[in-house]
């Protein structure tokens, strides 16, 4: 019978929380920016931005939407990566 080789313990891939938070921030900012831009143009984002987030349709509201999307996306991605690493 063949001798067992010393194999390292089974390790799972771990996610880097900071990198996931950065990716989530970028995705969140892009999505909110597109919705805000669409709202300013009177398109598909018009109802969403006003109904769910209460933003007006000005450039300043668009910038605050970008920031809100970045913060929410970063938080969600960080929590996801943290929970994935704990499981």
C-alpha beads as a LAMMPS data file, in Angstrom:
LAMMPS data file: protein, C-alpha beads

87 atoms
86 bonds

1 atom types
1 bond types

-500.0 500.0 xlo xhi
-500.0 500.0 ylo yhi
-500.0 500.0 zlo zhi

Masses

1 110.0

Atoms # bond

1 1 1 0.000 0.000 0.000
2 1 1 1.263 3.440 -0.875
3 1 1 2.440 5.646 1.930
4 1 1 0.269 8.728 2.584
5 1 1 1.986 11.979 1.836
6 1 1 1.787 14.781 4.320
7 1 1 -0.896 16.920 2.740
8 1 1 -1.702 20.313 4.204
9 1 1 -5.045 20.683 5.923
10 1 1 -7.942 21.528 3.667
11 1 1 -8.130 25.294 3.469
12 1 1 -10.917 27.347 2.026
13 1 1 -10.402 30.417 -0.085
14 1 1 -10.641 33.530 2.046
15 1 1 -11.907 36.895 0.869
16 1 1 -10.102 40.120 1.676
17 1 1 -12.656 42.323 3.441
18 1 1 -11.064 45.628 2.447
19 1 1 -10.851 44.736 -1.229
20 1 1 -14.440 43.492 -1.222
21 1 1 -15.542 46.726 0.459
22 1 1 -13.770 48.753 -2.219
23 1 1 -15.394 46.729 -4.979
24 1 1 -18.784 47.100 -3.303
25 1 1 -18.273 50.852 -3.001
26 1 1 -17.464 51.155 -6.690
27 1 1 -20.426 49.035 -7.753
28 1 1 -22.795 50.877 -5.406
29 1 1 -21.621 54.288 -6.585
30 1 1 -21.928 53.295 -10.242
31 1 1 -25.431 51.901 -9.785
32 1 1 -26.677 54.896 -7.812
33 1 1 -24.968 57.245 -10.247
34 1 1 -26.727 55.630 -13.190
35 1 1 -30.077 55.801 -11.418
36 1 1 -29.501 59.439 -10.507
37 1 1 -28.405 60.327 -14.026
38 1 1 -31.484 58.594 -15.396
39 1 1 -33.640 60.510 -12.919
40 1 1 -32.159 63.841 -14.009
41 1 1 -32.904 62.935 -17.615
42 1 1 -36.445 61.889 -16.738
43 1 1 -35.807 58.242 -17.538
44 1 1 -36.196 54.944 -15.706
45 1 1 -34.493 56.135 -12.515
46 1 1 -36.932 59.001 -12.037
47 1 1 -39.421 57.120 -9.885
48 1 1 -36.871 54.988 -8.030
49 1 1 -34.705 57.789 -6.750
50 1 1 -37.594 59.880 -5.487
51 1 1 -39.679 57.053 -4.079
52 1 1 -37.032 54.987 -2.295
53 1 1 -34.312 57.475 -1.450
54 1 1 -36.157 60.801 -1.375
55 1 1 -33.631 62.565 -3.584
56 1 1 -34.512 65.533 -5.685
57 1 1 -33.322 65.647 -9.244
58 1 1 -30.394 68.028 -9.084
59 1 1 -26.661 67.549 -9.589
60 1 1 -26.096 67.909 -5.821
61 1 1 -28.588 65.104 -5.175
62 1 1 -26.775 63.009 -7.768
63 1 1 -23.481 63.450 -5.915
64 1 1 -25.095 62.585 -2.581
65 1 1 -26.567 59.496 -4.260
66 1 1 -23.082 58.492 -5.391
67 1 1 -21.807 58.816 -1.839
68 1 1 -24.779 56.935 -0.399
69 1 1 -24.309 54.122 -2.908
70 1 1 -20.603 53.915 -2.131
71 1 1 -21.164 53.711 1.629
72 1 1 -24.015 51.199 1.375
73 1 1 -22.139 49.062 -1.169
74 1 1 -18.962 49.052 0.899
75 1 1 -20.827 48.062 4.056
76 1 1 -22.755 45.281 2.333
77 1 1 -19.662 43.849 0.632
78 1 1 -17.605 44.009 3.838
79 1 1 -20.289 42.172 5.809
80 1 1 -20.604 39.567 3.046
81 1 1 -16.835 38.926 2.996
82 1 1 -16.674 38.790 6.794
83 1 1 -19.543 36.308 6.986
84 1 1 -18.046 34.215 4.165
85 1 1 -14.730 33.969 6.000
86 1 1 -16.420 32.995 9.276
87 1 1 -18.402 30.165 7.692

Bonds

1 1 1 2
2 1 2 3
3 1 3 4
4 1 4 5
5 1 5 6
6 1 6 7
7 1 7 8
8 1 8 9
9 1 9 10
10 1 10 11
11 1 11 12
12 1 12 13
13 1 13 14
14 1 14 15
15 1 15 16
16 1 16 17
17 1 17 18
18 1 18 19
19 1 19 20
20 1 20 21
21 1 21 22
22 1 22 23
23 1 23 24
24 1 24 25
25 1 25 26
26 1 26 27
27 1 27 28
28 1 28 29
29 1 29 30
30 1 30 31
31 1 31 32
32 1 32 33
33 1 33 34
34 1 34 35
35 1 35 36
36 1 36 37
37 1 37 38
38 1 38 39
39 1 39 40
40 1 40 41
41 1 41 42
42 1 42 43
43 1 43 44
44 1 44 45
45 1 45 46
46 1 46 47
47 1 47 48
48 1 48 49
49 1 49 50
50 1 50 51
51 1 51 52
52 1 52 53
53 1 53 54
54 1 54 55
55 1 55 56
56 1 56 57
57 1 57 58
58 1 58 59
59 1 59 60
60 1 60 61
61 1 61 62
62 1 62 63
63 1 63 64
64 1 64 65
65 1 65 66
66 1 66 67
67 1 67 68
68 1 68 69
69 1 69 70
70 1 70 71
71 1 71 72
72 1 72 73
73 1 73 74
74 1 74 75
75 1 75 76
76 1 76 77
77 1 77 78
78 1 78 79
79 1 79 80
80 1 80 81
81 1 81 82
82 1 82 83
83 1 83 84
84 1 84 85
85 1 85 86
86 1 86 87
